[in-house]
Amino acid sequence: MSRNAEELADKIRAIAGDAPVSIGLILGSGLGHLAGAVEGVAIPYDELEGFPHAGVSGHNPNLVIGDLEGVRVAVFGGRAHYYESGRGDAMRLPLEVLKALGADKMIATNAAGSMVPDMATGSIMCLSDHINFSGLNPLIGEQSDARFVPMRDCYDPAMREALTRAALNAKVEMHSGVYAWYSGPSFETVAEINAIKTLGADAVGMSTVPEVILGRFLGLRCAAISTITNMAAGMSDESISHEHTKAMAPLGAAKLEIVLRAALPHL
């Protein structure tokens, strides 16, 4: 744990209180409004040295500490992506701070493109595994032997079970599948989508995998849910763009919020 993370955690506790955080939530494109459901304190990233800037429209660059469904949470209203700076470890400091605040779990959310015909725009998908199609890794440069992180069951089976049960109880359809990380910022070609699909991916996006690798490195139990904002290139006649992603994200975000609220007390 870096000294800067401990100092930032002390600063956050002075603002939001000393109660330890149970779980962290990382919100993807178009999902920043979920931070408003938390009863607590919002701290702008600009006030937390080393936190990412608001480099992507559709993100809400605030750290919100408070209660959601009776659970103490830390909600990251925005994330840094590899494609913004070329740094795969851009979210390392925020996740170190999450750990320093007492959390032992995190849930990442993202906007993704579907490669499954029955998983249409507006669907949500709980990640069962991922394919690091980019080949990049946020632990490159880490000097300790802790960099050799085992990734089997990196999406914690017990957390996935709780999320799945919550979706069933809330009567919300939630798919399960493999997510492929593509570095971005350009969208994938039809040939790339065909390649990823052949490898076994069900959805593709430009985030989440680095955070999950970092989370496991830090000893956090991890889960992730995608909101499907489009069909991947070549899968439909949709015109794919970031504006389209932001416009479609609320369709799945409503379902995602229901599932998260139902699952949190059981996580």
SELO-903218 format. One line per field, with one value per atom (N, C-alpha, C): z, x, y; atom name; residue number from 0. Coordinates in steps of 0.1 Angstrom, whole numbers, padded with zeros to 4 digits. Example, Ala and Ser with C-alpha at 12.3 -4.5 7.8 and 13.67 -1.06 7.14 Angstrom:
<nodes>
pz	(0078:0078:0078:0071:0071:0079) .
px	(0132:0123:0132:0128:0137:0129) .
py	(-0057:-0045:-0033:-0022:-0011:0000) .
atome	(N:CA:C:N:CA:C) .
num	(0:0:0:1:1:1) .
</nodes>
This chain:
<nodes>
pz	(0000:0000:0000:-0009:-0010:0001:0005:0015:0011:-0002:-0007:-0005:-0006:-0004:0010:0020:0034:0037:0032:0034:0029:0017:0011:0019:0024:0032:0045:0051:0063:0059:0048:0044:0042:0035:0032:0045:0055:0068:0075:0074:0081:0075:0063:0056:0058:0056:0055:0067:0077:0089:0089:0102:0103:0101:0099:0097:0085:0086:0075:0063:0051:0039:0038:0033:0031:0016:0007:-0007:-0016:-0026:-0036:-0049:-0055:-0067:-0077:-0089:-0099:-0110:-0114:-0123:-0137:-0147:-0161:-0168:-0181:-0189:-0188:-0185:-0184:-0171:-0162:-0150:-0137:-0139:-0128:-0119:-0125:-0116:-0105:-0105:-0094:-0081:-0082:-0070:-0063:-0070:-0063:-0054:-0055:-0046:-0033:-0031:-0019:-0009:0004:0014:0020:0016:0021:0016:0015:0011:-0002:-0011:-0024:-0023:-0027:-0027:-0042:-0048:-0062:-0063:-0074:-0076:-0076:-0080:-0081:-0067:-0056:-0043:-0037:-0045:-0041:-0050:-0046:-0054:-0060:-0073:-0079:-0085:-0081:-0087:-0101:-0110:-0124:-0126:-0137:-0141:-0149:-0151:-0159:-0174:-0178:-0192:-0202:-0197:-0206:-0202:-0212:-0210:-0206:-0197:-0193:-0179:-0174:-0161:-0151:-0138:-0128:-0118:-0120:-0113:-0098:-0090:-0076:-0069:-0057:-0048:-0038:-0037:-0028:-0017:-0005:0007:0015:0017:0025:0025:0027:0029:0017:0012:0002:0006:0008:0013:0026:0035:0048:0047:0036:0035:0032:0039:0038:0025:0015:0002:-0001:-0011:-0017:-0032:-0037:-0051:-0060:-0069:-0078:-0090:-0092:-0102:-0116:-0116:-0129:-0128:-0139:-0138:-0149:-0148:-0158:-0167:-0180:-0190:-0195:-0199:-0205:-0217:-0225:-0237:-0235:-0223:-0220:-0218:-0212:-0209:-0213:-0217:-0220:-0207:-0196:-0183:-0179:-0179:-0175:-0160:-0152:-0138:-0133:-0142:-0138:-0127:-0124:-0112:-0100:-0100:-0089:-0076:-0076:-0064:-0059:-0067:-0061:-0055:-0061:-0055:-0042:-0042:-0029:-0018:-0022:-0012:-0007:-0017:-0013:-0003:-0005:0004:0018:0018:0030:0038:0031:0038:0044:0042:0049:0040:0028:0019:0016:0014:0010:-0003:-0009:-0021:-0030:-0043:-0053:-0064:-0069:-0081:-0091:-0103:-0114:-0124:-0129:-0140:-0152:-0163:-0176:-0187:-0197:-0209:-0219:-0225:-0234:-0247:-0257:-0269:-0268:-0273:-0272:-0285:-0283:-0294:-0294:-0286:-0284:-0289:-0300:-0305:-0295:-0286:-0276:-0264:-0264:-0254:-0260:-0261:-0269:-0261:-0268:-0262:-0251:-0239:-0227:-0218:-0222:-0213:-0203:-0193:-0184:-0183:-0181:-0181:-0169:-0160:-0149:-0155:-0153:-0159:-0151:-0159:-0154:-0155:-0165:-0167:-0177:-0180:-0190:-0199:-0211:-0220:-0221:-0218:-0219:-0233:-0242:-0257:-0260:-0252:-0254:-0251:-0242:-0238:-0229:-0225:-0215:-0201:-0192:-0178:-0168:-0159:-0150:-0140:-0139:-0130:-0136:-0149:-0155:-0148:-0144:-0136:-0121:-0116:-0102:-0099:-0088:-0085:-0076:-0068:-0059:-0065:-0058:-0063:-0063:-0056:-0056:-0070:-0079:-0093:-0100:-0095:-0101:-0095:-0099:-0093:-0100:-0093:-0099:-0103:-0114:-0119:-0121:-0116:-0116:-0106:-0110:-0102:-0098:-0107:-0104:-0102:-0108:-0105:-0095:-0083:-0071:-0072:-0071:-0073:-0063:-0050:-0040:-0043:-0048:-0051:-0064:-0074:-0086:-0082:-0073:-0069:-0062:-0053:-0047:-0057:-0067:-0077:-0085:-0089:-0097:-0089:-0076:-0068:-0066:-0065:-0063:-0076:-0088:-0100:-0102:-0098:-0099:-0090:-0078:-0068:-0072:-0079:-0084:-0097:-0103:-0116:-0127:-0126:-0136:-0144:-0157:-0165:-0165:-0160:-0161:-0167:-0178:-0185:-0177:-0181:-0175:-0187:-0187:-0199:-0197:-0207:-0208:-0214:-0208:-0213:-0219:-0230:-0236:-0235:-0230:-0229:-0242:-0248:-0260:-0256:-0259:-0253:-0257:-0269:-0273:-0276:-0279:-0279:-0291:-0302:-0314:-0311:-0317:-0316:-0324:-0322:-0328:-0343:-0351:-0365:-0364:-0376:-0377:-0376:-0382:-0381:-0366:-0359:-0345:-0337:-0339:-0332:-0335:-0348:-0351:-0344:-0343:-0336:-0321:-0315:-0301:-0298:-0307:-0305:-0307:-0316:-0318:-0305:-0299:-0286:-0274:-0276:-0265:-0257:-0263:-0256:-0259:-0250:-0252:-0253:-0247:-0247:-0248:-0253:-0254:-0249:-0243:-0238:-0236:-0230:-0229:-0215:-0206:-0192:-0183:-0170:-0161:-0158:-0169:-0167:-0159:-0162:-0154:-0139:-0136:-0122:-0115:-0122:-0116:-0113:-0122:-0120:-0108:-0107:-0096:-0083:-0084:-0072:-0066:-0075:-0070:-0064:-0071:-0066:-0051:-0049:-0036:-0026:-0030:-0021:-0020:-0030:-0030:-0037:-0032:-0039:-0050:-0062:-0073:-0080:-0085:-0094:-0104:-0115:-0125:-0132:-0137:-0145:-0156:-0168:-0180:-0183:-0188:-0194:-0209:-0216:-0231:-0237:-0244:-0250:-0265:-0270:-0285:-0288:-0300:-0306:-0312:-0310:-0315:-0330:-0335:-0350:-0358:-0368:-0376:-0371:-0359:-0353:-0356:-0360:-0363:-0372:-0376:-0384:-0375:-0362:-0353:-0357:-0356:-0357:-0344:-0342:-0329:-0327:-0316:-0313:-0297:-0292:-0278:-0274:-0283:-0280:-0279:-0288:-0288:-0274:-0270:-0258:-0246:-0245:-0234:-0235:-0247:-0248:-0244:-0247:-0244:-0230:-0224:-0210:-0200:-0200:-0190:-0191:-0203:-0204:-0195:-0195:-0187:-0172:-0171:-0158:-0148:-0152:-0143:-0138:-0147:-0142:-0133:-0136:-0128:-0114:-0113:-0100:-0091:-0098:-0090:-0085:-0093:-0089:-0078:-0080:-0069:-0056:-0056:-0044:-0037:-0045:-0039:-0034:-0040:-0037:-0025:-0024:-0014:0000:0005:0019:0021:0009:0010:0006:0003:-0001:0010) .
px	(0008:0000:0009:0006:0015:0011:0021:0019:0008:0008:-0002:-0016:-0018:-0031:-0035:-0026:-0029:-0033:-0026:-0028:-0042:-0045:-0058:-0069:-0067:-0077:-0080:-0069:-0071:-0079:-0076:-0084:-0098:-0101:-0115:-0123:-0116:-0122:-0126:-0117:-0119:-0132:-0135:-0147:-0159:-0158:-0169:-0172:-0163:-0164:-0155:-0153:-0143:-0149:-0162:-0168:-0161:-0157:-0150:-0160:-0155:-0162:-0163:-0174:-0175:-0172:-0177:-0176:-0174:-0167:-0165:-0172:-0178:-0186:-0179:-0175:-0169:-0179:-0183:-0193:-0188:-0194:-0190:-0198:-0196:-0202:-0217:-0222:-0236:-0243:-0234:-0239:-0237:-0231:-0227:-0238:-0251:-0262:-0264:-0259:-0261:-0255:-0245:-0238:-0248:-0258:-0268:-0278:-0278:-0286:-0280:-0267:-0260:-0263:-0266:-0268:-0254:-0248:-0234:-0228:-0215:-0207:-0200:-0201:-0194:-0182:-0170:-0158:-0153:-0151:-0146:-0132:-0130:-0117:-0106:-0110:-0100:-0094:-0101:-0096:-0088:-0087:-0079:-0067:-0056:-0044:-0041:-0039:-0036:-0048:-0060:-0072:-0074:-0080:-0081:-0090:-0087:-0095:-0107:-0117:-0129:-0125:-0119:-0114:-0125:-0136:-0146:-0159:-0166:-0180:-0189:-0198:-0207:-0203:-0191:-0187:-0189:-0190:-0193:-0181:-0171:-0158:-0159:-0166:-0167:-0166:-0160:-0160:-0171:-0180:-0192:-0190:-0190:-0189:-0202:-0208:-0221:-0228:-0241:-0248:-0258:-0258:-0268:-0273:-0286:-0293:-0287:-0283:-0277:-0263:-0256:-0242:-0234:-0223:-0213:-0205:-0207:-0201:-0192:-0182:-0175:-0178:-0184:-0188:-0179:-0172:-0163:-0172:-0175:-0184:-0178:-0165:-0158:-0145:-0139:-0127:-0118:-0105:-0095:-0094:-0093:-0091:-0077:-0072:-0059:-0058:-0068:-0067:-0066:-0068:-0066:-0052:-0044:-0030:-0020:-0024:-0015:-0010:-0016:-0013:-0023:-0019:-0028:-0031:-0023:-0025:-0031:-0038:-0043:-0053:-0059:-0068:-0062:-0049:-0043:-0044:-0041:-0043:-0057:-0067:-0081:-0084:-0079:-0082:-0074:-0062:-0054:-0062:-0067:-0075:-0087:-0094:-0106:-0102:-0091:-0086:-0082:-0076:-0072:-0084:-0095:-0108:-0115:-0110:-0115:-0122:-0124:-0132:-0124:-0132:-0126:-0133:-0142:-0149:-0150:-0152:-0155:-0163:-0172:-0180:-0178:-0173:-0171:-0183:-0187:-0197:-0191:-0197:-0192:-0203:-0201:-0209:-0202:-0209:-0203:-0211:-0204:-0211:-0213:-0225:-0229:-0225:-0221:-0218:-0228:-0238:-0248:-0261:-0267:-0279:-0291:-0292:-0302:-0299:-0287:-0284:-0283:-0295:-0297:-0294:-0294:-0292:-0302:-0297:-0306:-0305:-0298:-0296:-0284:-0283:-0272:-0265:-0252:-0245:-0235:-0237:-0227:-0215:-0203:-0191:-0188:-0186:-0182:-0166:-0161:-0146:-0143:-0130:-0127:-0115:-0114:-0103:-0095:-0083:-0075:-0069:-0078:-0075:-0064:-0063:-0053:-0039:-0037:-0024:-0017:-0023:-0018:-0021:-0013:-0015:-0011:-0020:-0017:-0005:-0001:0010:0023:0024:0037:0045:0057:0065:0065:0055:0055:0067:0074:0087:0085:0075:0074:0068:0070:0065:0049:0043:0029:0023:0031:0026:0021:0025:0021:0008:-0003:-0016:-0023:-0028:-0037:-0050:-0055:-0067:-0079:-0077:-0088:-0098:-0111:-0122:-0119:-0114:-0111:-0125:-0135:-0149:-0155:-0155:-0157:-0170:-0170:-0182:-0193:-0189:-0200:-0207:-0199:-0205:-0214:-0209:-0217:-0230:-0229:-0241:-0251:-0246:-0255:-0261:-0254:-0259:-0270:-0267:-0276:-0289:-0288:-0300:-0308:-0301:-0308:-0316:-0310:-0317:-0329:-0328:-0339:-0350:-0347:-0357:-0364:-0356:-0362:-0368:-0368:-0374:-0368:-0354:-0347:-0338:-0339:-0331:-0317:-0308:-0293:-0286:-0279:-0271:-0258:-0252:-0238:-0229:-0217:-0209:-0194:-0187:-0172:-0171:-0163:-0161:-0147:-0145:-0132:-0128:-0116:-0111:-0103:-0108:-0101:-0097:-0085:-0079:-0086:-0093:-0099:-0088:-0091:-0105:-0113:-0107:-0115:-0123:-0135:-0142:-0136:-0141:-0135:-0139:-0131:-0135:-0143:-0150:-0158:-0149:-0137:-0128:-0123:-0121:-0117:-0128:-0141:-0152:-0153:-0152:-0153:-0142:-0130:-0119:-0122:-0127:-0130:-0141:-0151:-0163:-0158:-0149:-0144:-0136:-0130:-0122:-0131:-0144:-0153:-0159:-0157:-0162:-0177:-0184:-0199:-0201:-0192:-0193:-0179:-0179:-0166:-0167:-0156:-0155:-0141:-0140:-0127:-0123:-0128:-0124:-0125:-0126:-0129:-0118:-0113:-0102:-0090:-0085:-0074:-0078:-0090:-0094:-0095:-0100:-0101:-0088:-0078:-0065:-0059:-0060:-0055:-0062:-0076:-0083:-0078:-0076:-0071:-0057:-0049:-0035:-0036:-0046:-0048:-0055:-0060:-0067:-0082:-0087:-0102:-0109:-0120:-0129:-0137:-0138:-0143:-0155:-0164:-0174:-0176:-0183:-0185:-0198:-0205:-0217:-0216:-0219:-0219:-0234:-0235:-0248:-0245:-0254:-0252:-0258:-0249:-0254:-0254:-0250:-0250:-0247:-0250:-0245:-0231:-0222:-0208:-0208:-0197:-0196:-0198:-0207:-0211:-0222:-0227:-0237:-0251:-0251:-0264:-0261:-0272:-0270:-0269:-0267:-0266:-0254:-0255:-0244:-0237:-0225:-0218:-0210:-0212:-0205:-0206:-0197:-0198:-0211:-0216:-0229:-0240:-0239:-0249:-0248:-0235:-0233:-0239:-0237:-0243:-0258:-0263:-0278:-0284:-0278:-0283:-0281:-0270:-0266:-0278:-0286:-0297:-0307:-0308:-0317:-0313:-0300:-0295:-0293:-0290:-0286:-0298:-0310:-0321:-0322:-0319:-0319:-0307:-0296:-0284:-0286:-0292:-0295:-0304:-0314:-0323:-0315:-0307:-0299:-0289:-0282:-0272:-0279:-0290:-0297:-0302:-0307:-0312:-0300:-0289:-0277:-0269:-0268:-0258:-0260:-0272:-0272:-0267:-0266:-0262:-0247:-0241:-0227:-0217) .
py	(-0012:0000:0012:0022:0034:0043:0051:0062:0071:0075:0084:0078:0065:0059:0061:0058:0060:0074:0084:0098:0102:0097:0100:0094:0081:0075:0083:0088:0096:0109:0115:0127:0124:0113:0109:0106:0099:0096:0109:0119:0132:0138:0136:0142:0133:0120:0111:0103:0103:0095:0083:0078:0067:0053:0052:0038:0032:0019:0013:0010:0011:0008:-0008:-0013:-0027:-0031:-0023:-0026:-0014:-0015:-0004:-0007:0003:0002:0011:0006:0014:0015:0028:0030:0033:0027:0029:0040:0041:0052:0052:0064:0065:0060:0056:0050:0058:0070:0079:0083:0083:0087:0078:0066:0056:0061:0070:0076:0084:0090:0098:0090:0077:0068:0066:0070:0068:0079:0076:0086:0088:0099:0101:0114:0114:0125:0123:0133:0132:0141:0135:0142:0142:0154:0155:0149:0142:0136:0147:0159:0170:0173:0169:0171:0160:0149:0137:0136:0140:0140:0126:0125:0113:0105:0110:0104:0108:0100:0104:0116:0123:0135:0129:0138:0134:0135:0124:0123:0118:0113:0106:0112:0118:0123:0111:0114:0103:0097:0102:0098:0109:0106:0115:0115:0123:0122:0126:0118:0120:0107:0107:0095:0098:0089:0090:0079:0084:0075:0076:0064:0065:0051:0052:0039:0037:0025:0021:0007:0007:-0005:-0010:-0001:-0004:-0009:-0008:-0012:0000:0001:0012:0010:0019:0017:0029:0027:0037:0036:0047:0046:0056:0050:0057:0061:0074:0078:0079:0077:0076:0068:0064:0056:0061:0058:0061:0049:0051:0040:0040:0029:0027:0037:0038:0046:0061:0066:0080:0084:0075:0079:0069:0057:0046:0039:0042:0036:0025:0013:0002:0003:0009:0009:0022:0029:0042:0042:0031:0030:0023:0022:0015:0023:0036:0045:0045:0047:0047:0033:0022:0009:0007:0012:0012:0019:0031:0039:0031:0024:0016:0006:-0001:-0011:-0005:0007:0014:0018:0020:0024:0012:0001:-0011:-0021:-0018:-0027:-0039:-0050:-0063:-0068:-0060:-0064:-0052:-0055:-0044:-0050:-0042:-0045:-0034:-0039:-0029:-0030:-0019:-0019:-0013:-0016:-0011:-0011:-0003:-0004:-0013:-0022:-0032:-0035:-0040:-0044:-0059:-0064:-0078:-0085:-0098:-0107:-0119:-0118:-0128:-0123:-0128:-0123:-0121:-0131:-0130:-0120:-0114:-0105:-0091:-0085:-0073:-0060:-0049:-0036:-0034:-0030:-0028:-0040:-0051:-0062:-0059:-0068:-0067:-0081:-0082:-0094:-0094:-0105:-0107:-0114:-0109:-0115:-0128:-0138:-0151:-0152:-0145:-0146:-0135:-0133:-0124:-0129:-0122:-0125:-0111:-0111:-0099:-0098:-0094:-0094:-0084:-0074:-0063:-0068:-0078:-0083:-0073:-0062:-0053:-0057:-0052:-0056:-0045:-0042:-0031:-0034:-0046:-0050:-0050:-0046:-0045:-0034:-0037:-0028:-0030:-0037:-0041:-0050:-0046:-0053:-0065:-0066:-0077:-0089:-0101:-0113:-0114:-0104:-0103:-0101:-0097:-0094:-0107:-0118:-0131:-0135:-0128:-0129:-0141:-0151:-0161:-0155:-0158:-0152:-0162:-0175:-0184:-0179:-0179:-0174:-0159:-0151:-0137:-0130:-0135:-0130:-0140:-0135:-0143:-0151:-0164:-0173:-0169:-0167:-0164:-0150:-0140:-0127:-0129:-0137:-0139:-0146:-0155:-0163:-0153:-0144:-0134:-0125:-0120:-0112:-0119:-0131:-0139:-0142:-0145:-0147:-0135:-0123:-0111:-0107:-0110:-0107:-0116:-0129:-0138:-0134:-0130:-0125:-0113:-0104:-0091:-0093:-0105:-0107:-0099:-0097:-0090:-0100:-0101:-0110:-0105:-0113:-0110:-0122:-0119:-0129:-0131:-0142:-0145:-0148:-0142:-0145:-0139:-0142:-0138:-0124:-0116:-0102:-0101:-0095:-0093:-0078:-0076:-0062:-0059:-0049:-0043:-0029:-0025:-0013:0000:0001:0013:0024:0036:0042:0039:0035:0031:0019:0018:0006:-0005:-0017:-0029:-0030:-0037:-0040:-0052:-0055:-0067:-0079:-0079:-0090:-0093:-0082:-0083:-0089:-0085:-0091:-0106:-0109:-0123:-0131:-0126:-0133:-0135:-0124:-0125:-0134:-0134:-0143:-0157:-0160:-0174:-0178:-0169:-0172:-0175:-0171:-0175:-0163:-0151:-0139:-0137:-0131:-0128:-0113:-0105:-0091:-0085:-0072:-0066:-0052:-0047:-0033:-0028:-0016:-0010:-0007:-0015:-0012:-0025:-0024:-0034:-0044:-0050:-0060:-0055:-0043:-0038:-0036:-0031:-0030:-0043:-0053:-0066:-0072:-0071:-0076:-0068:-0055:-0047:-0051:-0053:-0057:-0070:-0080:-0093:-0091:-0083:-0080:-0075:-0066:-0060:-0069:-0080:-0089:-0087:-0079:-0077:-0088:-0092:-0101:-0092:-0097:-0089:-0095:-0087:-0090:-0079:-0082:-0071:-0074:-0063:-0064:-0054:-0059:-0051:-0046:-0034:-0030:-0030:-0037:-0038:-0026:-0018:-0005:-0006:-0017:-0019:-0034:-0038:-0050:-0047:-0056:-0054:-0053:-0047:-0045:-0058:-0056:-0067:-0076:-0073:-0081:-0075:-0063:-0056:-0044:-0037:-0025:-0012:-0014:-0002:0006:0019:0028:0030:0025:0025:0038:0045:0057:0059:0068:0070:0077:0086:0092:0081:0071:0060:0053:0050:0043:0051:0064:0072:0072:0072:0072:0059:0048:0035:0030:0035:0030:0031:0041:0041:0029:0023:0012:0000:-0003:-0013:-0009:0004:0010:0008:0009:0007:-0007:-0016:-0030:-0033:-0027:-0029:-0023:-0012:-0006:-0015:-0021:-0030:-0042:-0048:-0059:-0056:-0045:-0041:-0038:-0031:-0028:-0041:-0050:-0063:-0071:-0071:-0079:-0074:-0061:-0055:-0061:-0062:-0067:-0082:-0089:-0103:-0105:-0094:-0094:-0092) .
atome	(N:CA:C:N:CA:C:N:CA:C:N:CA:C:N:CA:C:N:CA:C:N:CA:C:N:CA:C:N:CA:C:N:CA:C:N:CA:C:N:CA:C:N:CA:C:N:CA:C:N:CA:C:N:CA:C:N:CA:C:N:CA:C:N:CA:C:N:CA:C:N:CA:C:N:CA:C:N:CA:C:N:CA:C:N:CA:C:N:CA:C:N:CA:C:N:CA:C:N:CA:C:N:CA:C:N:CA:C:N:CA:C:N:CA:C:N:CA:C:N:CA:C:N:CA:C:N:CA:C:N:CA:C:N:CA:C:N:CA:C:N:CA:C:N:CA:C:N:CA:C:N:CA:C:N:CA:C:N:CA:C:N:CA:C:N:CA:C:N:CA:C:N:CA:C:N:CA:C:N:CA:C:N:CA:C:N:CA:C:N:CA:C:N:CA:C:N:CA:C:N:CA:C:N:CA:C:N:CA:C:N:CA:C:N:CA:C:N:CA:C:N:CA:C:N:CA:C:N:CA:C:N:CA:C:N:CA:C:N:CA:C:N:CA:C:N:CA:C:N:CA:C:N:CA:C:N:CA:C:N:CA:C:N:CA:C:N:CA:C:N:CA:C:N:CA:C:N:CA:C:N:CA:C:N:CA:C:N:CA:C:N:CA:C:N:CA:C:N:CA:C:N:CA:C:N:CA:C:N:CA:C:N:CA:C:N:CA:C:N:CA:C:N:CA:C:N:CA:C:N:CA:C:N:CA:C:N:CA:C:N:CA:C:N:CA:C:N:CA:C:N:CA:C:N:CA:C:N:CA:C:N:CA:C:N:CA:C:N:CA:C:N:CA:C:N:CA:C:N:CA:C:N:CA:C:N:CA:C:N:CA:C:N:CA:C:N:CA:C:N:CA:C:N:CA:C:N:CA:C:N:CA:C:N:CA:C:N:CA:C:N:CA:C:N:CA:C:N:CA:C:N:CA:C:N:CA:C:N:CA:C:N:CA:C:N:CA:C:N:CA:C:N:CA:C:N:CA:C:N:CA:C:N:CA:C:N:CA:C:N:CA:C:N:CA:C:N:CA:C:N:CA:C:N:CA:C:N:CA:C:N:CA:C:N:CA:C:N:CA:C:N:CA:C:N:CA:C:N:CA:C:N:CA:C:N:CA:C:N:CA:C:N:CA:C:N:CA:C:N:CA:C:N:CA:C:N:CA:C:N:CA:C:N:CA:C:N:CA:C:N:CA:C:N:CA:C:N:CA:C:N:CA:C:N:CA:C:N:CA:C:N:CA:C:N:CA:C:N:CA:C:N:CA:C:N:CA:C:N:CA:C:N:CA:C:N:CA:C:N:CA:C:N:CA:C:N:CA:C:N:CA:C:N:CA:C:N:CA:C:N:CA:C:N:CA:C:N:CA:C:N:CA:C:N:CA:C:N:CA:C:N:CA:C:N:CA:C:N:CA:C:N:CA:C:N:CA:C:N:CA:C:N:CA:C:N:CA:C:N:CA:C:N:CA:C:N:CA:C:N:CA:C:N:CA:C:N:CA:C:N:CA:C:N:CA:C:N:CA:C:N:CA:C:N:CA:C:N:CA:C:N:CA:C:N:CA:C:N:CA:C:N:CA:C:N:CA:C:N:CA:C:N:CA:C:N:CA:C:N:CA:C:N:CA:C:N:CA:C:N:CA:C:N:CA:C:N:CA:C:N:CA:C:N:CA:C:N:CA:C:N:CA:C:N:CA:C:N:CA:C:N:CA:C:N:CA:C:N:CA:C:N:CA:C:N:CA:C:N:CA:C:N:CA:C:N:CA:C:N:CA:C:N:CA:C:N:CA:C:N:CA:C:N:CA:C:N:CA:C:N:CA:C:N:CA:C:N:CA:C:N:CA:C:N:CA:C:N:CA:C:N:CA:C:N:CA:C:N:CA:C:N:CA:C:N:CA:C:N:CA:C:N:CA:C:N:CA:C:N:CA:C:N:CA:C:N:CA:C:N:CA:C:N:CA:C:N:CA:C:N:CA:C:N:CA:C:N:CA:C:N:CA:C:N:CA:C:N:CA:C:N:CA:C:N:CA:C:N:CA:C:N:CA:C) .
num	(0:0:0:1:1:1:2:2:2:3:3:3:4:4:4:5:5:5:6:6:6:7:7:7:8:8:8:9:9:9:10:10:10:11:11:11:12:12:12:13:13:13:14:14:14:15:15:15:16:16:16:17:17:17:18:18:18:19:19:19:20:20:20:21:21:21:22:22:22:23:23:23:24:24:24:25:25:25:26:26:26:27:27:27:28:28:28:29:29:29:30:30:30:31:31:31:32:32:32:33:33:33:34:34:34:35:35:35:36:36:36:37:37:37:38:38:38:39:39:39:40:40:40:41:41:41:42:42:42:43:43:43:44:44:44:45:45:45:46:46:46:47:47:47:48:48:48:49:49:49:50:50:50:51:51:51:52:52:52:53:53:53:54:54:54:55:55:55:56:56:56:57:57:57:58:58:58:59:59:59:60:60:60:61:61:61:62:62:62:63:63:63:64:64:64:65:65:65:66:66:66:67:67:67:68:68:68:69:69:69:70:70:70:71:71:71:72:72:72:73:73:73:74:74:74:75:75:75:76:76:76:77:77:77:78:78:78:79:79:79:80:80:80:81:81:81:82:82:82:83:83:83:84:84:84:85:85:85:86:86:86:87:87:87:88:88:88:89:89:89:90:90:90:91:91:91:92:92:92:93:93:93:94:94:94:95:95:95:96:96:96:97:97:97:98:98:98:99:99:99:100:100:100:101:101:101:102:102:102:103:103:103:104:104:104:105:105:105:106:106:106:107:107:107:108:108:108:109:109:109:110:110:110:111:111:111:112:112:112:113:113:113:114:114:114:115:115:115:116:116:116:117:117:117:118:118:118:119:119:119:120:120:120:121:121:121:122:122:122:123:123:123:124:124:124:125:125:125:126:126:126:127:127:127:128:128:128:129:129:129:130:130:130:131:131:131:132:132:132:133:133:133:134:134:134:135:135:135:136:136:136:137:137:137:138:138:138:139:139:139:140:140:140:141:141:141:142:142:142:143:143:143:144:144:144:145:145:145:146:146:146:147:147:147:148:148:148:149:149:149:150:150:150:151:151:151:152:152:152:153:153:153:154:154:154:155:155:155:156:156:156:157:157:157:158:158:158:159:159:159:160:160:160:161:161:161:162:162:162:163:163:163:164:164:164:165:165:165:166:166:166:167:167:167:168:168:168:169:169:169:170:170:170:171:171:171:172:172:172:173:173:173:174:174:174:175:175:175:176:176:176:177:177:177:178:178:178:179:179:179:180:180:180:181:181:181:182:182:182:183:183:183:184:184:184:185:185:185:186:186:186:187:187:187:188:188:188:189:189:189:190:190:190:191:191:191:192:192:192:193:193:193:194:194:194:195:195:195:196:196:196:197:197:197:198:198:198:199:199:199:200:200:200:201:201:201:202:202:202:203:203:203:204:204:204:205:205:205:206:206:206:207:207:207:208:208:208:209:209:209:210:210:210:211:211:211:212:212:212:213:213:213:214:214:214:215:215:215:216:216:216:217:217:217:218:218:218:219:219:219:220:220:220:221:221:221:222:222:222:223:223:223:224:224:224:225:225:225:226:226:226:227:227:227:228:228:228:229:229:229:230:230:230:231:231:231:232:232:232:233:233:233:234:234:234:235:235:235:236:236:236:237:237:237:238:238:238:239:239:239:240:240:240:241:241:241:242:242:242:243:243:243:244:244:244:245:245:245:246:246:246:247:247:247:248:248:248:249:249:249:250:250:250:251:251:251:252:252:252:253:253:253:254:254:254:255:255:255:256:256:256:257:257:257:258:258:258:259:259:259:260:260:260:261:261:261:262:262:262:263:263:263:264:264:264:265:265:265:266:266:266) .
</nodes>
